[in-house]
Amino acid sequence: MKIMFIQPDFPETLAYDSIFPFGYASMGAVLQHAGHEVEYVCPAAKHLSMENVVDYVARSDANLIGIGGLLPYLAAIIKLVRMIKSVRQDIPVVLGGMMATYTPELVLRKAGADFCIAGEGEIPLLKLVNSLENGNDYSTIPGLVFQREGQMINNGVGEVMPFEEIPMPNWKDFPMDYYLYSDWYLPKYSRTRNERVFAWLLSRGCPLKCNFCASGCKARYKKVDRAMTELREIVALFDPDYLLLTDNFLMHNRKYITEFCEGLIANKFRFKFSITGRFDMVDSQLLALMKKAGCQVIFYGLECANNEILKFMKKNIIVQQVISGIELTKKAGLYPMVSIMFGQPGETLEDFLNSLTIALTTTDPKDPVPNVASVMPLLTFPGTGIYKYAMEQGYFTDEEDYWEKYGNTFRINYTKHTEIGVQQAIIMANAMYHWKYHQSMANKLLETVKLQGSFYLTAKHAAKLLLKSPRRLLKILFPNANQQQGRVIHATGMEVVGGIGKSSHYIYECGRGHLRRFAKHCLKSLARAEKE
């Protein structure tokens, strides 16, 4: 039987480059190991529009189509499935991922697909494929959700396949040259050349219970020996410069991360790597071992600098641990990348500004990198604690009501501020962060960049130049970037589009109005900082 996986990462819907599709790869490897034929369609990598993909499906000999993703992808997936069904009614479509795990019936109704799989897909999908191929009954497969004669059949969450039984991907089936350079949230401006970045997972799920997050499955981790075997294969095939470990939370206990780092050292891997961690899990001894093993970046979640809000979020940390963790990480020579959000019940603008103030301390003027991983509003998704809270508080009655009210933005305002006020706070925070970063860049260039042969590009002059000639300043701040592709969308509406062409600089396509408003925010924040 032939299965076609379609990744819904169409160029017109993506803000950033994609990373390697782990879920498709593992399910496909299991199916191939069982003797089935598998094909992967990766639109972003091949610059395919939705219409291109549907045209391809219309001519395909596939027997089943699989599509998965997070709930924000659902609108695009609904459109895609309907278009596929308009040309190929004969091909069953199965949907998976987080959206199918927590809202399978909603997804089925909206998209008009044939099946959903709730939970991890390796075993349920293999059983479904075998049943369809042999004409057997599939109605009792755990994890399978479908409609029969107008009746919704929901068999709950599926079985889990042990990591040891999941084969490594068939790499030749993927456009690996594309995925080896999907590095959009690394501290790229601290590098001197275009590095090969490999994204990989060593775990699934998360043992934490943060109220804004739903990992989709019970936390489990690959044994260190298995992880080293996988990494040796990856190094032999791709020789990456950088390993991007995209796990929800890899530093779950000291023993595991110690053995993992010792394994990296014993294997003499040359790559640097980033990892997800927690402030209360680090100390100087562990950080020193991680640096020796090649760690460069640790992604931390601060979220809010208010202990009561952190308790409500079930973060199980306090603000002092955050401050201590940042200091320890920087002292060890590692980059702490911190995420913050705004919008938890009871959170105030003062709380948010305190969060931003702490997050900005991660930036080192001597070696600046974009260390604030994200500044975002709180988003409410099914499966999370905040989703349950919202339903209990009457923001919506059921998943259908939720989708109709909040399916466009997934934002629910739980604060005493207006929705516009929350949005403006996020925009201001991003402007302040980006100014902090550009200010650091300007200071770093103090000894190397001269303008008009008579003065240096100081931080204050950079701000004035940003008002007068924004494109010129931005090109000065990012010289020699011609090999790096991607785009970063600032919350102010400014788009920075990188490309390869005749120019040796980034080409900046943005509105002058947005840049000038951004600059004014920068000047105001700089003035306040100088007074302090």
N, C-alpha and C positions, 0 to 999 in steps of 0.2 A: 504494500500500500504506500502511496506517496503523500507525504504531508508537507504543506507549504506554510512556513512561519512568516508572518508579515509584521515587521516592527513599525509601529505607527509614528515614526519620527520624521514626518514630512518637513522639508525645508521651510515651508511657509508657517509652520506651527512651532518651530524650535527657536529658543532664545540662545542656545549654546550647542556646541558639538555633542554628539552622543558618546557614551562610553560603551564598552563591549557588552552585548546582550547576554548576560550570564544565564538567565532563565531559559531563553530559547536554546542556547548552546547545550545546556545540560539535558533538557528534555529531548532535544534532537539526537544527542549522543546515545541516550538510552534507547530511543526508537531505532537508530541505525544498528546498535548492538543486537537488537532483536530481529534484524533483517529487513527493516522498512527503509524506504527511500525518503530523504529529507532535503528540502530546499529552503534557503533563507532569503527573504527579500528585505533589503536594508535601504530604504528610500533616501535618507540623508547622505549616506555614503556614495550613492549612485546618482544623486541629484534628480530623483524621480518625484514627480507630483503625484497626487492621489489619482488623477486621471490616467497617468502612465501606468500605475500599479494595477488599476482596474482593467485596462486594456491588456496587460500582461496576463492577468488572471483569466480573462475571457478566452485566451488561446492556450491556457495551461492544461496539462493532463493530471493535475493534482486531484487527490481523492478527499482531502480534508484540509481546511485552512485554520491555522491557529493564530490568534491575535491577543496580546496582553498589554497591561499597563496600569498606571495609577488612575485614580478617578478624574484628575484634570484632563486626561486624554479621552475621556468617554465621549465628549461631543464630536471629536474627530473620528472616533471609532464608530459611532452611530452612523455618521455620514458614509464612512468607508464600507461598512457592512451592507448598508442599503444599496450602495452603488454596485457592490459585488453581486448581491442577490438579484439586481436588475438585469445582469448579464449571464449569471451562472446560478440558477436556482438549484442545480443538481449537486453542487459542492457544499457539504455541511460546514458550518463555521463554529468553532469553539473558542470561547473567550476565557482569559485567565488573568492572573495578577491580583494586585491589591483590590482593584475595583470589583472583581468577581468573588473575592474571598469574603468581603464584608457586605456587599450589596448585590449578590448574584441575581436575585429575582428582578430588581430594578434594572440591572444591566441587560438581562434577557428581554424584558419588556420594551425598553427603549431602543435597543439595537436591532432586535429581530433576528438574533443569532439562534443557532440550533441548540448549543450547549454552553454551560459555564462550568469551570472547575474551581472549586473553593479550596484554598490551601496550596501546598506544594504540588506541582503538576506531574512529576515523573511517573508515578505509579498509576494515578487515575487516567492520564492520557494514554499510556501504554495499554491499559485494560480496555479503554474505549476503542482505540484503533484496532486491537485484536478482535474485539467483539464485532465491529463494523465489517472488518475484512471477512470474518467467518460467518456472518449472519446470526450471531448469538445475541441473547438478551443483555442489554447494558443497564437496565433500569435500577439495579441494586448496587452499582459501583459506588463505593464511598467517595465523596467529593464531587460527584456529578450532579448538576442541576439542569433540568430541562422541562419542557412543557409537553404534555401528552393529552390530546383531546380537550384542550383548554384548561387542563389541571397542571399546576406547578408541582413538579417532583423535585424535592430538595433533600439530597442524601448527606448533608452536613459536610464536614471537612474531611479531605482524603487522607490516605495513608502516607507515611513519610519514608522515603528511600534513604538508607544509610549512605553517608558520603563515600564510604569504601566501595559501594556498588555502582556509583555514578561514574561512567568513563569520562576521560578528558575530552574536550571538544575536538571535532575534526576541523582543524584550523584552516585547511585549504578551502573550506566552504564559506569563509568569511573574508571581507575586504580588509585584511589586517593592516595594510598600509594606512588606511583611514583611522582605524581605532588606535594605532600606535601613537597618533599625534593628537588625540582628544584630551588636551591638557588644560582646559579653560579655567579650572579653579586651583591651579598650582601657583606658587609664588614665582611666576615666570620671569618677572623683571629682575630677579636676582641672578638669573642665569646668563651665560655668555654665548650659548649656542642653542640650536634647535634640537632638543633632546627627544629620544624615543621613550614615550611614557606608556606603561602597560598597566591597565586597571584590572584588579583581580579581587576575588572574595575568598576568605578563609572561614566564613561562618554564615549562618542564616538566623534571622530573628534577633531578638534583643532581650536580655533579662530584666531591663529597666521598665518602669511603668509610667513614664512621663505622660502627662494628660493630653498632650498635643500630638502624640505619635502612636502609630499602630504598625508593628513590624510584620504582621501577617502570619507568623508561626512561632512555635516555641524555640527559644534560643538553643543553638547547638553549634559546636566548633569542630573543625577538622583537627585530627591529631597532628602534633607537630611533625612527626615522621612523614605523614601524608602530605602536609603542607610543603615540606622540603622537597619531596619527590616531584610535586607539581611545579615548584619554582625552578628546579633543575631542568625540567622539560621546557619551560618558558624561556629560560636563559639560553638554552641550547638552540632554540628556534629563532628567538627574536632579540636576544642580547639587549634588553632594555636598559636605559640610563636611569630610569625612575620607575618605581613600583607604587602605584596608587591603590592602596588598600581601602576599598569603599564599603567595608562592613559597617553595619549600624553602630556597633560598639565592640571593638576587638580587645581592648584592654579590660577584660571582665574579671581577671584575677592575676595577681602578681606572678604566681608559679607559671602560668601559661605564657605570659609575655616574656618572662625570663628565659624559659626554654626555647621560645620562638627566636629571640634575639641571639641566644647562644648557637642555635642552629644556623642562623644566617652567617654568623662569624665563622663557624666551623666549615661551612661550605665556601667561604671566601667569595661571596657574591659581591660584585662591584657596584650594584645599583644603589641609589639613595631611595628612601621610601617615606611615605606619609601614612599616618595611622589615626584612627578615632580613639579618643581617650576621655577620661574624666579627671577633674581637678583633684578629687580626693584619692585618686589611685597612684599619684606620682610622688616620688621623692628624689633626692639628688642621686642616690645610688642607682635607682632604676633608670633614671634619665641618662646617666652617664653610660650605662650599658646599651641603651637604645641608640644613643649617638654613635657609640663604637660600632654597632651593628649596621649603621647607615641611615638611621632615622633623621629626617630633616624637618618634618612638619607634624604637629599634633593638632587635630581638629577637636576643639572643645565646644560644649554647649553651655553658655552662661544663661542666656535667655532673659533673665531679669535680676537686677541687683536689689532685690527686696526679699528678705528671708521668709516673710509670711506668704508672699506670692510663690516663692520657690517651694514652700511646703505644700501649698495648694496644687502646684504643678506636679508634685511627687518626684521632684528632682533629687531629693535626699542629699543635698549639699547646702552650705551656707556661703554667704558672700565672702567671708574671710578666707575660706578654702579656695575660692576663685582667685582672689588677689594673690594668695600664697602660691597657687599653682602656676599662675602666669609668671611670677618672679622666678620660681624654680626652673621653669621651662626655658626662659630667656637666659638665665645664668648658666644653664647647661649647654647653651649654644644652639638651641632648637627654636623653631618658629612656632609660637602658639597662635593658631587661627581660631577666632572666637565668633560664635553666632549669637545674635540677640534678636528678640522679637518684642512686639508691643501689642497689647490687647487682651490680656488675661482679666477675668473678673476682679474688680477692685484695684487694678493697676492704674497709676496716674502718670501724667506727663513727667513729673519729677522722678518717678521710678525709672521711666524710660531714659531720661537724660543721665541718670546715675549709671544705668547699664551701659550706655554709650561711652560715658567717661572712662569706665573701667576697660571696656573693649579697646578704646583708643590707646591705652597704655601698652598694648601689645606691639605697637609700631616702634621700631628701632631706627632713629634718624641716621645712624651710621650705616645701616644696611637695610633700607626700607623695602618691605614687600607688602602686598595688599592683605594684611593679616586679619581683617574683619571678614570672616567667611560669609556672613550674610546679615543684613539688617532688614527684617521682614515683619509684616503684620501677622498676627496669629491667624492661622487657617484652621477651619473645623472640618475634619474628615470622619466618615463612619469608621467605627472600630476604636475610636479614641475616647479617653475619659471626658474630654471637653465636649464631644458629640453627645455623650450620655447626659452630661450636665445641661447642655442646651435644650435637649428634648424635655428633661425634667422641669426646666424653667419656662417651657412653653414657647420657645422660639420657633419650633415646628412640631408637627404631630407624628409624622412618620417619614420614612425615607423618600416617599414621593413628594411630600410637602417640602422636605429639605431640598430636594433637587430643584423644584420649581422656584423656591425662594432664593437659594444660595448656590445653585449649580453653575452660575457664571463666574463667580469670584471665590466662593468657599469662605468668604469673610462674614463673620457675625460680630457685631460690635457689643462687647460685654462691659465696656467702660462707661464712665459718666461723661466722656467727651463725645462730641458729634463724630459721625463717620468721616466727614471732611476733615475734622481736626486730627483724627487718627492718621489719615492719609498724609496730611501735611507734616505731621510729626515724623513719619517714615521718610518723606522726601527731605526734610531738614537734616535728619540723622545721616542719610546717605551723602548729602552735600558736605556735611561736616567731616564725615569719614574720608571722602574723596579729597577734600582739601588737606586733611592731615597727611594723606598719602602723597599728594603732589608737593606739599610743603617739604616733606622729607626728601622727596626726589630732588627738589630744587636745592636744598641744602647739600645733598650729596654731590651735586654737580657744581657746587660753588668753586671748586678748584680746577674744574675742567672746561666749563662752558663760559664763553665771553660773548657779549652782545655788542655789536658796533665797535668792538676793539677797545672800549673804554670802561665798561663796568661788567660785573659778574651778575649772573642770574640768581639773585637772592630770593628768598621766599616772598618778601613783600613786593619786589619788582615782578615776580612771576604772577602774583595776583593782579597787578595793574595791567600787565601785558595780556592776561587772560580776558580782561575787560576790553582792551583795545584791539587785540589781534589774537583771538583764541586759537585759531588753527595753527598759527605760527608757534605759540607756546606749546601746544600739545605735541607738535612734531619735534620740538626741541627736547621735550621730556622723554620721548620714546624713540631715540635714534636706533638705527641698525635693527629694526624690527621686521624687515621685509620677509623673513622666513616664517613668521608666526601668523597663523590664520585664526579666525574666530571673531567673535564680537562680544562686547560687554555692554549691556543696556543699563545705564544709570537710572535711578529712580526719578531724576529730574527730566527724563525724556531724551537725554543726550545719547546718541548712538555713536559708538566708536567701532568702525568697521576696518578690520585688518585684511590686507590682501597683498598678493605678490604682483608687482608690476614694474614699470620703469622707475618709479620713485623708490628711494631707499628708506622711506618713512612710511608710517601708517597713513592711510588715506582716511580722513575724518569727514564723515557725512552726517552733519547734524545742523540743527537750526541755531542761528546766532542768538536768537532770543533765549533759548534754553541755556546756552553756554553763559550768557551774560547774567541770567538769574542765578545760575550756579556760582559764578564768580562773586556775585554780591554776597551770597551766603558764606562763601569762603572768606571774604574780607571781614565780614561781621564776626565770624568765629575766631579769626586771627586776632582781631582787635580785642575781643574779650580775653583771649588767651594771653595776650601781651600785658593786659592790665593785671591779670592774676600773677 
